[in-house]
Amino acid sequence: MSTAIAASPDVTKIDNARKHVQACTQNGIPVTADNLKLIFQLNDEDVQAALQPTEELTPETLDNGEAPGLIPETEIDQQIHQYESTNEELKQAVPENIEVSLPDIPANASKEERLELLKKTNEILVDVVNAPETQPLKPRFGHGLAVELDLKGKENSVWVDENGTDVDTGQKYNLSLEAKEILKQKLDKRRAERADEVIAEHDKEKDPRSLFAMTDGEYDRETEKEYPIYVLPPQPGPKWDDSILYGAAGNVIRKAVQYSEAHPAGMLLDFLVSVGSIIGRGPYFNVGATKHYTNEFMCRVGDSARSRKGSARDAIDDVLRLVDPDWYSNRVESGFGSGEAIINRVRDTTSEMRQSRGGAWTQVTVPGVDDKRLCIREGEIASIFVLAGKPESRADIVMRDG
């Protein structure tokens, strides 16, 4: 029986480091001793050994001609290691006052995706290091946007934020009314410019491949299929999970979504808010001494004509119409012009004195609305803002406290 002799950890690390050095040298990527220490956990002597020309390992450290525990690297593994080490060196070369936005690399990314993201990161870092003067500096003080302003007593113009704080020194200036107006105009102009830049970037024609978290090869292979499935990149905010669709509401949405192109998240929220209105001011739960009922607010946001906002609501309405026909027909409203108009739709019965043509005063009962449920729907959220923004309007307070 032959006994395999395990290679010492140092020999394995040195051999891996040598292969890394060779691969980097072949691809014209510089390698430093500090980088080798960081990646392979080597001491100074081991680093020097790794930088020496490759030598054959001794028989004592080999088993059948190969170093035990050494897993052969594929070409893509070598490229990933090369870019990782190079990017770390480039990050160290970026000045602290330079703000750089780098792509995130998901932990579950495939090797191909990881390599593509590392390449993009490398391109960004190379541009920053080679042209640092073109990069925006991080303001050390202040908040939000900053603009250049000429102030009396200052030899040079200063950069101040919307509160009049110098972003370089932190000094707060007491601006005159004229200077405040100039500052406001410059900030508004800069905001408009940034908005135009974002809109132009959004409207710019893009390569379809850039919209998905796929390599060019994966995208091309998927496109050739009759029913291609494209992988979207990670998005900010909450992540959708089918486990969200639980209980009776989940069963309804699962059924409805089979006949709609709308996203189940929007359909679920629309359904829950509508059902909360149908239930009315009965059940509640306490937070401290405050009663919280089932009435809720929601705003669905999406691209017009593409995000299927209306289609989602239509699918839900088909169900709600069967659940409570009276609520659907009489308690779903829109087009209010004031807060008083909203109150009128849930008014109580009142008595008031009215004068007849003959001059006599009589008490008249004004009937109220028995059903206090009210679901306000507007096709555009801008209509709510316009209503709430009218002089002396109390619509926002009425809706908030309703």
Residue pairs with C-beta under 8 A, 6 or more apart in sequence:
4 63
4 68
5 60
5 61
5 62
5 63
5 68
6 63
6 68
6 69
7 57
7 61
7 62
7 63
7 67
7 68
7 69
7 70
8 61
10 42
10 46
11 57
11 61
11 67
12 67
12 68
12 69
12 70
13 40
13 41
13 42
13 46
14 40
14 42
14 46
14 49
14 50
15 57
15 67
15 70
16 40
16 70
17 36
17 39
17 40
17 42
17 46
17 47
17 50
18 50
18 54
19 73
19 78
20 31
20 36
20 39
20 40
20 78
20 81
20 82
20 85
21 31
21 36
21 50
21 51
22 54
23 78
23 81
23 82
24 30
24 31
24 82
24 85
24 86
25 31
27 79
27 82
29 82
29 85
29 86
30 86
30 89
31 85
32 89
33 44
33 47
33 51
35 85
35 88
35 89
36 42
36 47
36 50
36 51
37 43
37 47
38 88
39 81
39 84
39 85
40 46
40 50
42 50
57 67
61 67
73 81
76 111
76 112
76 115
77 111
79 115
80 111
80 114
80 115
80 118
83 115
83 118
83 119
83 121
83 122
84 118
86 122
87 118
87 121
87 122
87 125
90 122
90 125
90 126
90 128
90 129
91 125
93 129
94 100
94 125
94 128
94 129
94 132
95 132
97 137
97 138
98 128
98 132
98 135
98 137
98 138
99 135
99 136
99 137
99 138
100 124
100 125
100 128
100 135
101 124
102 121
102 124
102 125
103 117
103 120
103 121
104 117
104 234
105 114
105 117
105 118
105 121
106 113
106 213
106 234
109 117
109 213
112 215
112 217
112 218
113 213
113 214
113 215
116 215
128 135
139 146
139 159
139 161
139 167
139 168
140 167
140 168
140 170
141 165
141 166
141 167
141 168
141 169
141 170
142 160
142 161
142 163
142 165
142 166
142 167
142 170
143 161
143 162
143 163
143 165
144 161
144 162
145 161
145 162
145 187
145 190
145 191
145 194
146 159
146 160
146 161
146 167
147 159
147 160
147 183
147 186
147 187
147 190
148 157
148 158
148 159
148 186
149 157
149 158
149 159
149 160
149 179
149 182
149 183
149 186
150 157
151 157
151 158
151 173
151 175
151 179
158 166
158 168
158 173
159 166
159 167
159 168
160 166
160 167
160 173
160 183
161 167
162 183
162 187
163 172
164 172
164 173
164 174
164 175
164 180
164 183
165 171
165 172
165 173
166 172
166 173
175 183
208 219
209 216
209 219
211 230
211 232
212 219
212 230
212 231
212 232
212 233
213 231
213 232
213 233
213 234
214 222
214 230
214 231
218 231
219 230
222 228
222 229
222 230
240 263
240 264
240 265
244 250
244 265
244 268
245 251
245 253
245 254
245 264
245 268
249 268
249 271
249 272
249 275
250 268
252 271
252 319
253 264
253 267
253 268
253 271
254 264
256 267
256 315
256 316
256 318
256 319
257 264
257 267
257 315
259 315
260 267
260 308
260 311
260 312
260 315
261 308
261 311
262 307
262 308
262 309
262 311
262 312
262 315
263 307
263 308
263 312
266 300
266 302
266 309
266 312
267 312
267 315
267 316
269 298
269 300
270 298
270 300
270 312
270 313
270 316
271 316
271 319
271 320
272 296
273 296
273 297
273 298
273 375
274 316
274 320
274 375
275 294
275 320
275 323
276 293
276 294
276 295
276 296
277 294
277 295
277 327
277 331
277 373
277 374
277 375
278 320
278 323
278 324
278 327
278 373
279 294
280 293
280 294
280 372
280 373
281 293
281 295
281 372
281 373
282 293
283 293
283 294
284 291
284 292
284 293
284 294
285 291
285 292
286 292
295 402
297 399
299 381
300 309
300 312
302 308
302 309
317 328
320 327
320 328
321 328
326 371
327 371
327 373
327 375
330 371
331 371
331 373
331 374
331 375
332 375
332 377
333 345
333 374
333 375
333 376
333 377
334 376
334 377
334 378
334 379
335 378
336 342
336 376
336 387
336 395
337 387
338 387
338 390
338 393
338 395
339 393
339 394
339 395
339 396
339 397
339 398
339 399
340 394
342 374
342 376
342 395
342 398
342 399
342 402
343 398
345 369
345 374
346 369
346 372
346 374
346 402
347 368
347 369
348 368
348 369
349 365
349 366
349 367
349 368
350 365
350 366
350 368
351 363
351 364
351 365
351 366
352 363
352 364
352 366
353 361
353 362
353 363
353 364
354 361
354 362
354 364
355 361
356 362
374 402
376 399
378 384
384 395
384 399
387 393
387 395
387 396
388 395
388 396
